[in-house]
Amino acid sequence: MMPLAPRTVLSFALCLAALASADALAADPCRERVYDLLMQAYPRAQSETGDDGELLRTAGANPRWINVGYGVVCKVWPADPGKTLLAVQLGHEAAESPDGATYDLEMLVADSAQPRILQRYRQDGALVSDAIRVGALTLDTARYRLNENTTAFGLRIEYLGSSRANPYSGVVLNLYASQDGKLRPVLRGLEVSLSRGEWDTNCAGEFSTVRRTVAVDAKRDRGYAGLLVNSAQEDSRAAPQGRDCSEKTVAKNKSSVRLAYDGREYVVPKSLRGL
């Protein structure tokens, strides 16, 4: 059986993701509040019309541009329904340039009943799109209960490569928690998904996928529970076989690593760090 080319698989996956995202947006009442919440977060922002829809340009000497349609994700927090979570991409330019784009990333915690921002955390220049571009952002509201008084929420950031000969996609996870009344990251850049390869764009090549899950540990370090990261890796090789292209698994590996909290954040080893 001839396997689908990685580029074909990626295009199909992106189409499915786009359809699923459109359905989710239509069904999500949180989206109806996005504009009002953004105006609370950036009160002197001005509305503009961009190539990809409505933009908000923030005030000040160094304005940033927010695409109201796809530059913001929001979700009512199941662990605390009185709060709504938002992740906002703030572009350094009104439109992406051919050489790529840079975005600040701001995480907002808002009141679910009224347009009021409760907490926020901003990282300048956090997202960069070039040969590897930023894809979808997804709020992760699994129950990351770090202690009796602290539950974290996550943001998953997708990255997609542009090379057909060296296909690449990956997802990194950040976790955020409220500490001393302020929102701050407690986990940054944990790679939870990776798919990459090198092939001749016809058949022959080598490919690798890694999937990771994160669970909260019972043991604590400096007041916070540890995080157990379980990894499953599969390597495969494709080669011509007559008139067909045959792909077979050549290795499977599983491993587990515990991340300890050092008093400020979870320490992620280099082998588990993404972009």
N, C-alpha and C positions, 0 to 999 in steps of 0.2 A: 504493500500500500504506500502510495506516495504522500508524504506529510505535506501539510500546507506550509508555504513559505512563511517565515516569521513575520515578514511585513504584512502578508495577507491576514495572518492571525491577529496581528496588532490592529489593523484597520477594522476588522470585524468586531474586535473587542471594544474599540473606541466608539463604533456606531451603537453597539448595545448599551455602553455606558451613557452615551448622550441621550438615547431614548429613555433609559431608566431615570436619568437626571431630570429630563423634561417632565416625566410623569410625577416624579417626587416633588418638583417645584410647584406643579399645578395643584397637588393635593396638600401642600404644606401651608397652614395658616400663618406660620412664622414669616413667610415671605411677604405677607401683606403688611408687616410691621417694619420691614427692613429700612425703607426710606425714612420713616419717622425716627427710628433708632439711630440711623446714620447722622441725621440732622442734630440729634442730641449729642452725639459723640464729636461731631465737627460742625458746631453751630453757625459758622460763617461761610460754610461751603456754598459754592455756586453751581447750579445745574448747567451742563453743556451737552451737546449732541455729538457723539463720537461715531466712528465707523462701525462699531459693534454695539451700539445702543446708548442708553443714557449714562452720562458720566457726572460725577461730583468732583469739583476742583476745590481742594481745601484752601483756606486762607493762609496768608503769611508770605514771607520772603522766599520760602522753598515749598511751593505748593506740591501736592500729590493728587493723583487722579484715581478715583474709585469707579470701576464699572459696576453699576448697581445691579445688573443682571447676573453676571458670572463672577464678579470679583468679590462676592460676599457669600458666605454660607452661614446659616443660622439653624438653631434647633433648641426647642424647650428641653431643659435638662431633666431627664427622668428621675435622677437622684434628688432633685430639688426643683419641682415644677414651678415654683415661684420665680425661677430665674431662667433667662434665655441666653444661650451662648452664641457668639458670633465670631467668625474669623474673617478679617478684612484685608484684602490685598491693596496696598497703596502704591500705584505706579509712579515712577519718577518722571515719566513722560505721558502725554495724553494718549499716545499710541505706541505699540511696539515698533522698534526700529529693526531693519534687516539684520543688524548685528546682535539682536537680543534685547532683553528688557530686565530691569531691576525693580523689585518691589520691597517696600517695608511690609512687615506683617504685624497686625494689631489684633490681639485677642480681647474681646469685650464680654463682660457679664452684665446683662441688663435685667431690669424688672420685667416680669412677664405680664404685669397688669397695666403698666403705664410706660410711656417712653422716657425711661430714666436709666442712665448708665451707673452701675454699682461699682464695678472694678474694671481695670484695663491693664494690659501689658503690651508694650510695643518693642519690636526688634527692627532696627533700621537695616535696610539692605539684606534682609533675611532670605529673600527668594530671588534667584537669578536664572533667567532663561537664556541659553545660548545654544551650543550644540546639543546639550541636554536641557530640555525645557521643562518648566513646571506644568504639571497636568492638573488633575482634580484635587481639591482640598475637601476632606471629609471630617466632620466632628465625630469623635469616638466617645460615646457616653457609657461604655462598659463600667461596671462598678469597681473602680480602682480605689478601694477603701484603705487608706494608708494608716489610719488609726481611728479611735472612737470619734474624733471630732473633724477628721479631714478626709474628704473624698476628692480625688483628682478627676479631671476630664482630659481627653486627648484630642489631638489634631493629627490626622494622617495626610501626608503630603506626597503626591505622586510625581515621579520624574520619568520622562520619556526621551529616549535617544533618537537622533535623526539619521543615523547611519544604517543603511540596509545591510551592509556586509557585517556589521557588528551591532546587532539588535540589542537594545537595553531598555529595561523598565524596572523601576524600583519604587518602594514606598517606605517613608520614614515616619516614625511616631514621636511626637512630643507630648508630654503630660504637663498640665498646669494645675496648681492648687493655691488656695488662699492661705497666706501665712502673715500673721500680725496685721490682718485687715487689708493686705495687698495681694494682688494676683501676681504669681511668678512661675517660671518654668521649674519643674523638679526633675524632668527627664527630657533630654534633647538628642535628636538625631539617631534614634535606635532604628536600624533597618529591619523592617518586619516582612518585607517581600523583595525578591530580587529575581530577575530573569535576564540572562545575557547569553551571548554566543558569538561565534566567529564562523562564517561559512563562505562558500564561493558564489553565493547568490543564485545557485542552480540546484545544488543538493548537498554536496559534501561539507560537513562542518561539525563543530562541537558546541553543545549547549548545556547550560546549568540553570537550575531553578532552586530557590531557597524560600521556604515559608516559615515564619516564626509566630508563635503565640506567646502572650504575656499573661501571667497569673500572679496574684498577690500571695506572698509567703506568710506563714504564721510568725516566723522569727522577725524581730525588730532590730534596727540599727539606728541609734540616735533618735528614737521616737517614732520612726516610720517603718512599716513592714517592708521586707525585701521584695524584689520582683524576680520571678522565675521565668526565664526566657527559654523556650523549647524550640529547637531548630530542626527542620527536616530538609535535607538537600538531595537532589537527584540530578545526576549527570547523564547526558545521552550523546550519542554519536550518530550522524547520518552519512550514508555513502551510497553511490550508485550500485544497483543490483540489477544487471540486465538493462531493461528499458524503464525500470522503476527506481524509486529512491527509498531506501530502507533506513529507518531510524530505530535504534535500540538503546535501552538503558544500560549503562556500563558501571554505574555505582550509585548506591544509596547510603546516606549517613544520617544519623540522628545524634543530637547532643543537647545538653542543658547547661545553662549558666545562670547563676544567681547574681543579681545586681544589688549591691548594698547602698544605702543612703549615707552620704558622708557629712550630713548636717546642713548641706545646701542643695545638693541634687544627687541623683543616682549616677554612679560612675559606670559609663559605657565603655567597654574595651574596644580597642581599634578594630578588631575583627568583626564587631557588630555595628559599627558606625556606618551610616549611609551618607549621602550628599548633604 
